[in-house]
Amino acid sequence: MSDNTKQIYNYTVILEKESDGGYHAFCPALQGCHSQGDTFEETIVNITEAMELYLESLIADHQPIPKEDLIFKPLNILI
């Protein structure tokens, strides 16, 4: 009997609007995990799929799952 228990992993994703249209997305905790899309919604679907594949690959290769270690601090710059 195999264990089909799934686990939820929570990560932050950064989305950037591209100057020529569309969006670019990446997950800082998953080095090299990037995607893109023509719309915001498509980009979310694409980066989610990319992250799932990335994590599944790590699990299959018995590699550690990265933990997110981000600190967000808004800065006010007076010029």
N, C-alpha and C positions, 0 to 999 in steps of 0.2 A: 504494500500500500504506500503510495507516494503522498507527501505532504504538499498540498496545493494552497497552503495558507499564503495570502498576499500581505505585504507590509506597505504602509504608506510612508513615503519619504517627502519631506517638505524642503523646497529650495526656492531661493529668490531668482527671478529671471529679470534681466534688463532688456528692455525693448527700445530701439532707436529708430526714429523715422528717417528714411533714406532721402537724400536730396532729389534723386531721380524717381521717387515714388516707392511705395512699399515700405516694409519694415525689416530690420535685422534684430534677432534676439540671441542672447547667450546666457548661460548659467555660470557665474563666476566660480562656484564650488566644483563644477564638473569641467575641468580644464579641457578646452578644445570643443566643447559642446555648443554648437552654433546652429542657427537655422534662419530662414527668412520667409517672407510671404508678401503677397500683393496687398492684403488687408490686415488690420490688427487681429481680427478673428482667425484668419488663415495662419498667421504667424504664431499665435498661441497654440493652435492645433499642431503645427509643424514642430515647434520647440518641445512640446509635450511628448510627441512621438520620438524625437531625437533623444530626449532625456530617458525615456523608457528603454530605448535600445542601448544607450550608454550604460545604464544601470544593469540591465539584463546581461550585457557583455561582461561587466565586472563580476557579477555573481557567478556566471558560467565559468569564468577563469579563476574563481576563488580569490578574488582581489578584495581588499577592504572598500567599503562604501564611504566616500568622502562625507565629512560632516561640514555643514555650513558654518563659516566663521566670519561673518560680515558685520561691520559696524557702520551705521548710517549716521551722518552728522551734517545737517544743513549748515552752510556757511554764508554769512552776509559779507560781501566784498564791497567796500566803499572806495570809489575811484574819483 
